[in-house]
Amino acid sequence: MTYLERAKKDGYANIIGAEGKQKIVYVTSDNHTENYNDPEEIVRAEFWAELIYKYEYPANRIKVEVTVPDRVPNDRADIVVFSDDECKRPYTVVECKKDGVTDAEFLQAIEQGVGNATWVKLRADYVVIVAGGTRRVLDVTDKYGAFEREQNIIADLPKAYGKPQEFRFYKGTENDIKEVSREELITAIKKCHNTLWGGGRLSPPTAFGELCKLIFVKISDEQKPRKKGEPYQFQIKTHEPSSKLAERINALYNEQKIKDPEVFTESIKVDDRVLRTVVSHLQAINLNKTDLDVKGVAFEQFMDGFFKGDFGQYFTPRPIIEFAVKMMKPEHDWKVLDSSCGSGGFLLYALDYMRKQASEYYEKDSIEYYNYWHDFASKNLYGIEINDEIARVAKMNMIVHDDGHTNVISFDALDSIEKMYDHNHGFKKNNFDLILTNPPFGSTISKSEKPYLSGYELGKTKDKKGKEKDRPRQSSEVLFIERIWEFLKPGKGKAAIVLPDGILTNSSSQYVRDFILEKFQLLAVVSLPQCAFAHFGAGVKASIIFVRKRKTNEKPDENEAIFMAAPELIGYDATGRKTETQLDEIITKFEEFQKDATPFFA
């Protein structure tokens, strides 16, 4: 039962009216009535009830919409907690804003609240600014000057007119951090990113990279062993300046960086006051206890928006990923790679597929269930991403989904495999059972800039006499086909590759198709509709090819059947809105097709 539900039950408030036209009546505040459908009112109502039950202030001493005497222009305080039953001596003034307001609006609310609380005829000890999960509490007694906004921050409003606590959140107490809903988590992540981005202070991917570091610190702080009643460190402390909070957060980060140097190599590069605001957005949330699906969908929805346009190349839509994974049916002992992993979508869905498989074999709370999918995550999932910032996003995405980041590396996947092997011994030729990938389209690799081009068979051309000559340049997606072939195990290694339709249809790409048919058994081609990537700023028509690497000396068989499909409905349209999908039906038909087709390998 929420605090507001308790307040209704105890007769302190009523919510009346039909859905969409509801009013809230604050019975103990002279039956004051407001529109309950206003998002700001919902925030006020919840905190008003919290003041009664969590902070233990008498309901009759809490008033809403209190006029600030003699203030020009006329102003009203959202909530005032008084020290006396006559409601003559203000103790706390509260300013409420809807969840998700900008930092500028939040700072404006602080000034409004402080102005109301320090006005000569409405003199209070504390100011609370509440915007959903983001809060700030200020001590505005005479100990501090009228313009102080730093030294007078306290962790939380005191309970029952007592003294401020050092911290707000303590493990195993009623003030423990809590798991949250998908909507709450999405809002918190968006607020953090907007704070870091700051209207252009950092580029969007850099801002998200810094957010990844801070979420990493938050998760590691939650996982740290601590006794019941001990405070968490990732939170704002009473009378602690932002510089000291930053020192504490950086110390936590450096601790983890030493333990896991592959995750993050750089220090946190965020202004101290900006860092404090991000902490205020996240400190109340228990990321470890928040349901995995909630975290997954929240991060996915956030990145859906984040990776549109300029960063669309790093994000493959969920229905396409899920479809490819289900078509390939990864197994527990398979080594799975995404050779251009972007934000990590294919790896996450392979992990999710294995987690669901584990639930079919073991009880969800059992160690066997955990080991089944976690061993797969830590030992069998591999990713390569050339962009450092996006690689960091992928690693963070994996950590949020309960790990699997160990073998995600920032590297040029088209460079020497030997160099990759030196970096991480898991990356070697003929080593992977399954590759799931959406390689970047349209970029050109030139020999003058990347000498490794001449080492590719598809980096050469042949004249009529069969004499080879180095190509001066080649499309990246073409080279990825050969690199995928090199990585797969001969005879049984399989891949699902998103490719632009030009490779499959243009006469100039015949040599690429010849390479594919010579080196792979083509199992299926699924032509995607034009809208598949339009939502993410990429208008290229594409298909997914499903292939098996041939054994050494295995020749193409003219009787090999190829499954073909061209769905019109894939679960979303060009604007990103949900639609019906034919993808599950295609999976079923592919399974039936395989029963009648020649086996993949003897």
LINFENSUL-V434984 format. One record per residue. N is the residue number from 1. PHI is phi in whole degrees, -180 to 180 (999 if undefined). OMEGA is omega in radians with two decimals (999 if undefined). NEAR is the number of other ideal C-beta (glycine too) atoms within 12 Angstrom. Layout:
BEGIN
((N:PHI:OMEGA:NEAR) (N:PHI:OMEGA:NEAR))
END
This chain:
BEGIN
((1:999:3.13:11) (2:-75:3.11:19) (3:-61:-3.13:25) (4:-67:3.09:30) (5:-63:3.07:17) (6:-64:-3.14:20) (7:-63:3.09:32) (8:-66:-3.12:27) (9:-62:-3.11:17) (10:-85:3.06:18) (11:82:3.13:15) (12:-80:-3.12:33) (13:-150:3.05:37) (14:-133:2.99:24) (15:-115:-3.04:28) (16:-123:3.07:18) (17:100:-3.11:16) (18:-76:3.10:10) (19:-53:-3.12:9) (20:90:3.13:9) (21:-132:-3.03:12) (22:-82:3.06:21) (23:-120:3.01:22) (24:-110:3.12:34) (25:-110:3.07:26) (26:-84:-3.01:36) (27:-58:-3.07:25) (28:-81:3.07:30) (29:-117:3.08:33) (30:59:3.12:15) (31:56:3.12:19) (32:-63:-3.05:28) (33:-118:3.12:22) (34:-138:3.11:31) (35:-75:-3.06:21) (36:-77:3.12:29) (37:-83:3.06:19) (38:-76:-3.11:19) (39:-55:3.12:21) (40:-69:3.14:29) (41:-68:3.11:31) (42:-62:3.11:27) (43:-63:-3.13:36) (44:-63:-3.09:40) (45:-61:-3.12:43) (46:-65:-3.11:35) (47:-74:3.07:41) (48:-57:3.13:45) (49:-69:3.11:34) (50:-63:3.11:34) (51:-59:-3.12:44) (52:-75:-2.94:35) (53:-96:-3.14:28) (54:-87:-3.07:25) (55:-93:2.96:35) (56:62:3.02:20) (57:-100:-3.11:37) (58:-60:-3.08:22) (59:-58:-3.09:31) (60:-73:3.13:19) (61:-99:-3.12:31) (62:-111:-3.10:43) (63:-120:3.09:37) (64:-111:3.12:38) (65:51:-3.12:27) (66:-90:3.13:35) (67:-69:3.08:21) (68:-85:-3.03:30) (69:-61:2.99:19) (70:64:-3.13:13) (71:-83:3.14:20) (72:-120:-0.04:9) (73:-70:-3.13:10) (74:-55:-3.13:14) (75:-137:3.08:24) (76:-127:3.04:28) (77:-86:-3.10:40) (78:-61:3.10:43) (79:-142:2.97:49) (80:-129:3.01:41) (81:-98:-3.11:42) (82:-101:3.14:31) (83:-89:-3.03:22) (84:-134:-3.12:16) (85:-66:3.13:15) (86:-80:3.13:11) (87:58:3.11:24) (88:-107:-3.05:17) (89:-113:-3.14:19) (90:-64:3.11:36) (91:-112:-3.13:35) (92:-139:3.02:47) (93:-110:-3.09:43) (94:-117:3.04:47) (95:-114:-3.07:44) (96:-111:3.04:39) (97:-132:3.12:37) (98:-66:3.13:27) (99:-65:3.06:32) (100:94:3.10:28) (101:-67:3.13:30) (102:-71:3.08:22) (103:-61:3.13:33) (104:-63:3.12:16) (105:-67:3.13:22) (106:-67:3.11:32) (107:-64:3.08:23) (108:-64:3.11:18) (109:-65:3.08:34) (110:-61:-3.13:38) (111:-63:3.12:24) (112:-65:-3.13:28) (113:-64:3.14:41) (114:-65:3.11:37) (115:-58:3.13:28) (116:-67:-3.05:40) (117:-73:-3.07:42) (118:-101:3.10:32) (119:-63:-2.93:29) (120:-54:-3.09:15) (121:-97:3.07:19) (122:-138:-2.98:33) (123:-91:-3.09:27) (124:-120:3.11:37) (125:-89:-3.03:33) (126:-134:3.01:45) (127:-124:3.06:45) (128:-120:3.04:48) (129:-111:-3.09:42) (130:-123:3.02:39) (131:-134:-3.06:39) (132:66:-3.12:34) (133:-79:-3.14:35) (134:-95:-3.11:43) (135:-138:2.96:40) (136:-144:-3.13:42) (137:-122:-3.11:39) (138:-121:2.99:43) (139:-86:-3.10:33) (140:-114:3.05:38) (141:-73:-3.07:22) (142:-69:3.12:13) (143:-65:-3.05:16) (144:-123:3.11:23) (145:-71:-3.07:15) (146:-64:-3.07:19) (147:-106:3.14:15) (148:-74:3.12:21) (149:-132:-3.03:26) (150:-118:-3.07:24) (151:-68:-3.05:20) (152:-98:3.05:30) (153:-72:3.06:38) (154:-121:-3.02:34) (155:-64:-3.08:34) (156:-162:3.06:36) (157:-66:3.12:39) (158:-62:3.07:28) (159:-84:2.96:22) (160:46:3.09:19) (161:64:-3.13:22) (162:-86:3.14:15) (163:-94:3.10:17) (164:-63:3.06:30) (165:-78:3.13:25) (166:-66:3.12:22) (167:-128:3.11:32) (168:-96:-3.00:35) (169:-115:-3.14:35) (170:-129:-3.07:23) (171:-62:3.01:26) (172:72:3.13:16) (173:-113:3.07:20) (174:-66:3.08:19) (175:-100:3.07:28) (176:-77:3.04:26) (177:-72:-2.98:33) (178:-123:2.97:22) (179:-69:-3.04:22) (180:-130:3.11:28) (181:-80:3.12:21) (182:-59:-3.11:23) (183:-63:3.14:21) (184:-64:-3.12:29) (185:-70:3.10:39) (186:-59:3.14:33) (187:-62:-3.12:30) (188:-63:-3.13:42) (189:-65:3.13:45) (190:-62:3.14:35) (191:-62:3.13:35) (192:-61:-3.10:41) (193:-65:3.12:40) (194:-64:3.09:34) (195:-63:-3.10:38) (196:-72:-3.14:40) (197:-66:3.03:27) (198:55:3.09:24) (199:66:3.06:16) (200:121:3.14:11) (201:-63:3.04:20) (202:-124:3.05:23) (203:-68:-3.14:19) (204:-52:-3.14:30) (205:-69:3.09:32) (206:-66:3.10:27) (207:-60:-3.13:33) (208:-69:3.07:39) (209:-62:3.09:37) (210:-67:3.09:38) (211:-61:3.11:44) (212:-57:3.13:45) (213:-60:-3.07:39) (214:-71:3.06:45) (215:-66:3.08:47) (216:-58:3.10:39) (217:-63:-3.13:43) (218:-60:-3.13:40) (219:-64:-3.13:36) (220:-67:3.08:32) (221:-67:3.10:35) (222:-63:-3.07:34) (223:-81:-3.12:25) (224:-64:3.09:21) (225:-63:3.04:10) (226:-151:-3.12:21) (227:-76:3.05:11) (228:-58:3.12:13) (229:92:3.10:16) (230:-83:-3.10:19) (231:-80:2.95:30) (232:-77:-3.13:40) (233:-94:-3.13:34) (234:-84:3.10:43) (235:-165:-3.12:41) (236:-81:-3.09:43) (237:-107:-3.14:32) (238:-60:3.10:27) (239:57:3.10:25) (240:-103:3.11:27) (241:-65:-3.07:22) (242:-60:3.13:28) (243:-64:3.13:17) (244:-72:3.06:21) (245:-61:3.14:38) (246:-61:3.09:30) (247:-60:-3.12:20) (248:-66:-3.12:30) (249:-67:3.13:41) (250:-66:3.09:27) (251:-64:3.09:21) (252:-62:-3.12:32) (253:-65:-3.11:36) (254:-65:3.07:23) (255:-57:-3.11:21) (256:-74:-3.13:31) (257:-63:3.11:22) (258:-66:-3.14:15) (259:-68:-3.04:16) (260:-138:-3.03:22) (261:-66:3.13:14) (262:-75:-3.06:24) (263:-73:-3.14:36) (264:-135:-3.09:36) (265:-106:-3.08:20) (266:-104:3.07:21) (267:-77:3.07:16) (268:-72:-3.08:33) (269:-119:-3.08:22) (270:-132:3.07:35) (271:-56:-3.04:21) (272:-56:-3.10:23) (273:-73:3.06:26) (274:-64:3.11:32) (275:-59:3.13:37) (276:-61:3.13:35) (277:-65:3.10:38) (278:-61:3.10:44) (279:-60:-3.14:48) (280:-65:3.10:39) (281:-73:-2.96:43) (282:-104:-2.90:43) (283:-60:-3.08:41) (284:-83:-3.01:34) (285:-94:2.99:42) (286:-96:-3.09:30) (287:-70:-3.12:39) (288:-68:-3.11:29) (289:-88:3.10:20) (290:-66:-3.05:35) (291:-50:-3.08:21) (292:-58:3.13:27) (293:-65:3.10:21) (294:-62:3.13:27) (295:-62:-3.11:37) (296:-61:-3.11:31) (297:-68:3.14:25) (298:-63:-3.14:34) (299:-66:-3.13:43) (300:-64:-3.13:34) (301:-65:3.11:24) (302:-64:-3.10:36) (303:-72:3.04:40) (304:-53:3.12:30) (305:-74:-3.07:25) (306:-64:-3.03:39) (307:-94:3.05:38) (308:-69:3.04:23) (309:68:-3.02:20) (310:-59:-3.06:17) (311:-109:-3.14:28) (312:-59:-3.12:31) (313:-65:-3.09:31) (314:-95:-3.02:40) (315:-135:3.07:44) (316:-105:-3.08:45) (317:-58:-3.07:42) (318:-52:-3.10:34) (319:-60:3.13:37) (320:-69:3.12:40) (321:-61:-3.09:39) (322:-59:3.13:31) (323:-62:-3.11:39) (324:-62:3.14:44) (325:-64:-3.14:39) (326:-66:3.09:31) (327:-64:-3.04:38) (328:-91:3.07:38) (329:48:-3.14:27) (330:-60:3.12:37) (331:-111:-2.97:20) (332:-59:-3.08:31) (333:-98:3.12:15) (334:-79:2.95:30) (335:-90:-3.03:33) (336:-117:-3.09:47) (337:-129:2.83:47) (338:-116:-3.03:49) (339:-79:3.00:47) (340:-146:-2.80:47) (341:-79:3.12:47) (342:52:-3.10:45) (343:-84:3.01:48) (344:95:-3.04:49) (345:-57:-3.12:44) (346:-63:-3.14:50) (347:-65:-3.13:48) (348:-64:-3.12:49) (349:-74:3.01:40) (350:-64:3.10:46) (351:-65:3.12:45) (352:-63:3.09:36) (353:-61:-3.13:34) (354:-71:3.11:39) (355:-67:3.10:34) (356:-67:3.09:26) (357:-63:3.12:24) (358:-61:-3.12:27) (359:-69:3.09:20) (360:-78:-3.08:15) (361:-101:-3.00:17) (362:-135:3.02:20) (363:-68:-3.02:13) (364:-62:-3.12:17) (365:-90:-3.04:10) (366:-84:3.11:14) (367:-68:3.12:14) (368:-64:3.10:17) (369:-61:-3.12:22) (370:-62:-3.10:22) (371:-63:-3.08:19) (372:-58:-3.09:29) (373:-85:-3.08:37) (374:-72:3.07:26) (375:-63:3.08:23) (376:-62:-3.11:37) (377:-63:-3.02:35) (378:-84:-3.03:24) (379:-110:-2.95:23) (380:-117:-3.14:31) (381:-102:-3.10:48) (382:-132:3.10:46) (383:-145:3.06:50) (384:-127:3.10:43) (385:-142:-3.04:42) (386:-73:-3.09:30) (387:-86:-3.08:29) (388:-56:-3.08:22) (389:-66:-3.13:33) (390:-72:3.06:38) (391:-60:3.10:38) (392:-65:3.08:40) (393:-60:-3.14:47) (394:-61:3.14:46) (395:-62:-3.14:41) (396:-65:3.11:39) (397:-58:3.13:48) (398:-66:-3.14:46) (399:-63:3.13:39) (400:-61:3.13:41) (401:-89:3.09:40) (402:72:2.89:30) (403:91:-2.98:35) (404:116:-3.07:39) (405:-89:-2.96:37) (406:-54:-3.04:27) (407:-106:3.00:38) (408:-98:-3.08:47) (409:-120:3.03:37) (410:-94:-3.00:32) (411:-163:3.00:30) (412:-81:-3.05:31) (413:-65:3.14:41) (414:-93:3.11:39) (415:-76:-3.07:28) (416:-55:3.08:23) (417:-65:3.12:33) (418:-62:3.10:15) (419:-64:3.10:18) (420:-64:3.14:32) (421:-62:3.10:18) (422:-62:3.14:15) (423:-76:-3.13:23) (424:-154:-3.01:22) (425:-66:3.11:14) (426:-76:-3.08:27) (427:-94:3.11:32) (428:-152:-3.11:23) (429:-66:3.04:23) (430:56:-2.99:21) (431:-114:-2.98:28) (432:-110:3.12:39) (433:-83:-3.07:33) (434:-147:3.00:45) (435:-121:3.09:49) (436:-120:-3.02:51) (437:-159:3.02:47) (438:-125:-3.06:45) (439:-65:3.14:43) (440:-64:3.13:38) (441:-96:2.85:29) (442:87:3.11:21) (443:-85:-3.08:24) (444:-112:3.08:22) (445:-99:-3.14:35) (446:-103:-3.11:20) (447:-62:-3.11:22) (448:-65:3.14:14) (449:-94:-3.10:16) (450:-127:-3.10:26) (451:-58:-3.13:17) (452:-64:-3.13:26) (453:-55:-3.08:32) (454:-69:3.11:23) (455:-83:-3.13:24) (456:-95:3.02:34) (457:-60:3.12:27) (458:-80:3.03:38) (459:-96:3.14:33) (460:-125:3.04:24) (461:-129:-3.14:23) (462:-120:3.04:16) (463:-85:-3.06:9) (464:-63:3.14:7) (465:-90:3.12:7) (466:85:3.14:9) (467:-78:-3.10:10) (468:-83:3.08:15) (469:-145:-3.14:15) (470:-66:3.01:23) (471:-77:3.08:26) (472:-72:-3.13:18) (473:-158:3.11:22) (474:-153:3.12:35) (475:-69:-3.10:32) (476:-61:-3.09:35) (477:-65:3.09:40) (478:-69:3.13:40) (479:-64:3.12:40) (480:-62:3.12:41) (481:-60:3.13:46) (482:-68:3.13:39) (483:-63:3.09:42) (484:-61:3.11:45) (485:-59:-3.14:37) (486:-65:-3.08:34) (487:-74:-3.02:40) (488:-76:3.05:39) (489:-70:3.13:30) (490:-63:3.03:25) (491:90:-3.07:21) (492:-131:3.13:26) (493:-64:-3.08:34) (494:-122:3.13:43) (495:-147:2.94:47) (496:-117:-3.02:46) (497:-125:3.02:50) (498:-83:-3.10:46) (499:-132:3.04:41) (500:-67:-3.07:35) (501:-61:3.13:28) (502:-56:3.13:22) (503:-64:-3.07:36) (504:-89:-3.02:31) (505:-127:-3.07:18) (506:-69:3.14:17) (507:-63:-3.14:11) (508:-69:-3.13:13) (509:-102:-3.11:23) (510:-57:-3.12:15) (511:-64:3.11:24) (512:-71:3.11:36) (513:-64:3.09:27) (514:-62:3.11:18) (515:-61:-3.12:29) (516:-59:-3.08:37) (517:-70:3.11:28) (518:-76:-3.02:23) (519:-90:-3.06:31) (520:-128:2.82:40) (521:-89:3.13:37) (522:-81:-3.05:37) (523:-87:-3.07:36) (524:-158:2.99:37) (525:-129:3.12:33) (526:-116:-3.12:39) (527:-81:-3.11:27) (528:-88:3.12:39) (529:-69:-3.10:31) (530:-57:-3.05:20) (531:-76:-2.97:28) (532:-53:-3.10:42) (533:-117:-3.10:38) (534:-61:-3.11:25) (535:-62:-3.08:32) (536:-109:3.01:35) (537:84:3.13:21) (538:-116:-3.06:32) (539:-98:-3.08:20) (540:-73:3.05:27) (541:-73:-3.02:24) (542:-138:3.05:37) (543:-135:2.99:35) (544:-110:3.02:46) (545:-104:3.12:44) (546:-114:-2.99:39) (547:-133:2.99:39) (548:-125:3.10:39) (549:-70:-3.13:37) (550:-73:3.01:31) (551:-66:3.02:21) (552:-59:-3.14:11) (553:72:3.09:9) (554:-76:-3.12:21) (555:-103:3.07:13) (556:-60:3.11:23) (557:-107:-3.09:17) (558:-65:3.14:9) (559:-92:-3.13:9) (560:-65:-3.13:23) (561:-90:3.12:21) (562:-117:3.10:28) (563:-79:-3.12:30) (564:-125:3.08:21) (565:-152:3.13:31) (566:-142:-3.11:24) (567:-66:3.04:30) (568:-94:-3.11:21) (569:-113:-3.08:22) (570:-126:3.08:39) (571:100:3.10:29) (572:-158:3.13:28) (573:-110:-3.06:21) (574:-64:3.13:19) (575:-93:-3.12:12) (576:94:3.13:26) (577:-74:-3.12:12) (578:-69:3.05:15) (579:-137:2.97:21) (580:-65:3.11:16) (581:-136:3.06:25) (582:-106:-3.03:23) (583:-67:3.12:35) (584:-63:3.11:21) (585:-64:3.12:21) (586:-66:3.10:34) (587:-59:3.12:28) (588:-61:-3.13:18) (589:-66:3.10:21) (590:-65:3.11:33) (591:-62:3.11:20) (592:-66:3.13:13) (593:-61:-3.11:21) (594:-64:-3.13:24) (595:-62:-3.09:13) (596:-93:-3.06:12) (597:-85:3.07:21) (598:-63:3.12:19) (599:-56:-3.12:16) (600:-57:-3.08:28) (601:-157:-3.10:20) (602:-80:999:10))
END
